[in-house]
Amino acid sequence: MRVAQWNDYELIDTSYGERLERWGGVILIRPDPQIIWDTPKTNLLWKNAHARYHRSNTGGGHWQEYQNVPAVWSIRYKNLAFRLKTMGFKHTGIFPEQAVNWDFAMDKIKTAQRPVKVLNLFGYTGAASLACAAAGAQVCHVDASKGMVAWAKENAVLSGLADKPIRWLVDDCVKFVQRERRRGNTYDGIIMDPPSYGRGPGGEVWKLEEQLYGLVELCLPILSRQPLFFILNSYTTGLSPAVMEYLLGVMLKKTFGGTVSSGEIGLPVTAAGLVLPCGSTAIWQSQ
């Protein structure tokens, strides 16, 4: 288990399908289906949270505010800063457990002692892109959502990284990689965090379990001759860390050598002293 350590974020407690979380000065309660235990909710913040997200039986859900929640607020992770807001489908704009992967990428870039180009596919609000840029990499950030790319740019400004060499692209990730291959462009690091479900260029529905091999295979020709890393994230329950590790191993080690590792990533729960699993990551690295 790889565990993210924060100052501005805290997973305070978990019980009966819910998380009690501190995002800076804002306390939120959000559902989490893997929290199957019904432990006593002794922390007073359970009754004094700013807002709680309620799922709907018909899909989606809504936020119920108990106290005034800022329309937008911000938190920091080391030298990075992020704008947050309560969004539909319970999100706030970042996934704090991913900080362990930001740290890994920053360390690899800083110790490379050479120019590094990184491609961040399905880049969301830009946390991984900003981490790589802060470490000195030239970054290409791609996401199909215009709103998410605009949000990522705002995070760059907030982090003092607006002048760093980051290309912000609103594009279909598959089509973009195909064009990069035709152009002959290559990258020393690739970060891929695809959604569990999505739609192809023709509107067809696809599941990540069925498409992941093709997505990774598509990226192989755009890796440089001496790549540093390939980070593959997943929140899909049907994809175990070991399966993703095997996938990267058979596709990358024969050509590039290196090592592959995988595992769950998680967040420490203050009340229990345990770690809540929050997704899976597989990483190939050159050494």
CORWOTA-V391853 format. One record per residue. N is the residue number from 1. PSI is psi in degrees with one decimal (999 if undefined). Layout:
N&PSI + N&PSI
//
This chain:
1&125.0 + 2&127.6 + 3&128.7 + 4&137.1 + 5&123.6 + 6&161.4 + 7&-42.6 + 8&-9.8 + 9&143.3 + 10&130.9 + 11&98.9 + 12&-46.9 + 13&162.5 + 14&136.3 + 15&142.7 + 16&50.1 + 17&13.6 + 18&152.1 + 19&139.7 + 20&115.7 + 21&147.8 + 22&119.7 + 23&90.9 + 24&-120.5 + 25&8.7 + 26&127.3 + 27&123.2 + 28&149.8 + 29&122.9 + 30&146.8 + 31&149.5 + 32&108.4 + 33&-19.2 + 34&-7.4 + 35&90.7 + 36&1.1 + 37&148.2 + 38&72.1 + 39&156.9 + 40&134.7 + 41&75.8 + 42&-22.2 + 43&129.0 + 44&-20.5 + 45&-18.7 + 46&-31.7 + 47&0.7 + 48&26.7 + 49&158.4 + 50&-35.7 + 51&156.7 + 52&138.5 + 53&128.7 + 54&125.1 + 55&149.2 + 56&144.4 + 57&-17.9 + 58&7.1 + 59&149.2 + 60&-147.5 + 61&-164.2 + 62&159.1 + 63&133.5 + 64&117.4 + 65&131.2 + 66&-30.9 + 67&166.7 + 68&122.1 + 69&126.5 + 70&144.8 + 71&-38.0 + 72&135.9 + 73&176.4 + 74&154.4 + 75&166.6 + 76&148.7 + 77&109.4 + 78&-118.4 + 79&12.4 + 80&147.9 + 81&146.0 + 82&134.9 + 83&137.3 + 84&155.0 + 85&155.5 + 86&120.0 + 87&167.1 + 88&159.6 + 89&32.4 + 90&0.1 + 91&165.3 + 92&-13.3 + 93&-14.9 + 94&161.5 + 95&99.7 + 96&-27.3 + 97&-21.5 + 98&-5.5 + 99&-30.0 + 100&-33.7 + 101&-33.9 + 102&-44.0 + 103&-42.2 + 104&-48.8 + 105&-42.7 + 106&-41.8 + 107&-43.7 + 108&-40.3 + 109&-44.8 + 110&-34.8 + 111&-2.9 + 112&-30.9 + 113&38.0 + 114&163.0 + 115&138.1 + 116&133.4 + 117&131.7 + 118&137.8 + 119&122.8 + 120&106.4 + 121&142.9 + 122&51.1 + 123&-11.0 + 124&-130.2 + 125&14.0 + 126&9.2 + 127&-48.9 + 128&-37.8 + 129&-43.0 + 130&-37.8 + 131&-45.0 + 132&-41.3 + 133&-39.8 + 134&-29.7 + 135&-7.9 + 136&6.5 + 137&156.0 + 138&127.2 + 139&142.0 + 140&116.4 + 141&124.0 + 142&129.6 + 143&146.0 + 144&-13.1 + 145&119.1 + 146&-38.8 + 147&-40.1 + 148&-38.6 + 149&-39.6 + 150&-40.7 + 151&-42.1 + 152&-40.3 + 153&-38.7 + 154&-38.8 + 155&-34.6 + 156&-43.0 + 157&-45.4 + 158&-32.6 + 159&-1.1 + 160&28.5 + 161&15.6 + 162&-25.7 + 163&4.3 + 164&156.7 + 165&81.2 + 166&126.2 + 167&121.8 + 168&113.7 + 169&127.4 + 170&107.1 + 171&157.5 + 172&126.1 + 173&-40.9 + 174&-46.9 + 175&-38.2 + 176&-46.5 + 177&-39.6 + 178&-42.1 + 179&-40.3 + 180&-37.0 + 181&-44.1 + 182&-34.3 + 183&-17.9 + 184&16.7 + 185&143.4 + 186&162.7 + 187&147.9 + 188&-18.6 + 189&139.6 + 190&132.8 + 191&126.6 + 192&120.7 + 193&66.3 + 194&151.9 + 195&158.2 + 196&-35.2 + 197&150.2 + 198&-175.1 + 199&137.9 + 200&178.8 + 201&-30.4 + 202&9.1 + 203&0.0 + 204&142.3 + 205&135.6 + 206&152.4 + 207&140.5 + 208&-39.3 + 209&-33.2 + 210&-20.3 + 211&-9.5 + 212&-42.3 + 213&-45.7 + 214&-36.1 + 215&-45.0 + 216&-43.6 + 217&-37.4 + 218&-30.2 + 219&-17.5 + 220&-43.3 + 221&-14.8 + 222&10.0 + 223&143.0 + 224&174.9 + 225&-26.0 + 226&69.7 + 227&156.8 + 228&-44.0 + 229&159.4 + 230&115.0 + 231&124.7 + 232&117.9 + 233&150.5 + 234&139.7 + 235&17.8 + 236&122.4 + 237&-25.1 + 238&-3.3 + 239&108.8 + 240&157.7 + 241&-38.1 + 242&-36.6 + 243&-43.3 + 244&-37.6 + 245&-43.3 + 246&-42.1 + 247&-49.5 + 248&-33.8 + 249&-48.5 + 250&-23.0 + 251&-23.1 + 252&-34.8 + 253&-34.4 + 254&-38.2 + 255&-41.2 + 256&-6.2 + 257&-138.3 + 258&-165.6 + 259&155.9 + 260&137.7 + 261&163.7 + 262&167.5 + 263&171.6 + 264&149.5 + 265&149.2 + 266&-180.0 + 267&133.6 + 268&138.4 + 269&115.3 + 270&-44.5 + 271&-36.2 + 272&-19.2 + 273&17.2 + 274&179.1 + 275&128.6 + 276&119.7 + 277&137.9 + 278&22.1 + 279&178.4 + 280&148.9 + 281&137.7 + 282&138.3 + 283&124.9 + 284&136.6 + 285&155.0 + 286&-26.8 + 287&999
//
